[in-house]
Amino acid sequence: MIDKNRLENMREIFNDALESKKQGDILLSSLNISIRKIRKELGMSLREMAGKMGITAAYLSDIELSRRKVSKNVLEKLTKI
């Protein structure tokens, strides 16, 4: 399980990004990097974490590399790992 304080911080970043369109891309990019860091700290591969979240490894990779934005749905799935 991921530390609840870390997840709460990620939720706050996500909500701040949604509220502030001007700064949103910077905040979401920060969140993407945090997801990658958490995955590595958990010792999980992209495929393993994506499987536990119910998304494809390609989609998770795109999120981590900031090619796609993190959705609220994906963030919620992350909390269930």
N, C-alpha and C positions, 0 to 999 in steps of 0.2 A: 504494500500500500504506500502511496506517496504521502509525504508529510502534509497534513491538513493546512498548516500555516502557509506552505508554499502554494498549495492549490488556491487558497483564498487570495493570496497575492496575485496569482495569475488571473483569477476572476476580476479583481479590481482593475488590473491592467486592461483586460478585455473590455470591461464596462467603460473605463475612461476613454478607450479608443473609439468606442461607439458614440460617446457623447461629444467628442472633439474631433470632427472630421479633419481639421487641419493637422493635428498631431497624430491622428489615428494610425497612419501608415508606420510611423516610427514606433509607436507603442505596440502595434501588432507584430512588427518585425522582432521586437524585443521578446514578445511572448513566444514567437516561433523558435527563437534561439533557446529560450528556457525549456521548451518541450524537448528539444534535442538533448540539452544538458541533463534533464531528468531521465530521459531514456538511457543515456550512457551511464548515469549514476546507478540506475537499476540493473545495468549489465544486460540490457535487452537489445536484440537486433531490431532493425526496422520492421521486418516481417513479423517478428514475435509481438512487438508492441501494437502494430497495426491490427494483427489478428485479434488481440485482446480488446481492441477498441471497436472492432467490427468495420474497419475501413481498409483500403488497399495500402500496400507498402508504398506504391507510387504516390498516392495521395498524401500519406504522411511525409514522405520525402519532400514533396513540393511544399508542404507546410513548413517543414524545418528549414528549407532553403529560401523561404519567403517568396516563393513563386505563386503561392495561394494563401489567402487569408484564413485565419482560424475562425471557424464558425462556433457559435454558442453550442451547437450540438456536439461538435468534436471536443470542445472543452469539457462538456459534461461527461462524455465518454471517457476522457482522460481521468476524471475523478473516480471512476469505477475500477481502475487498474489496481 
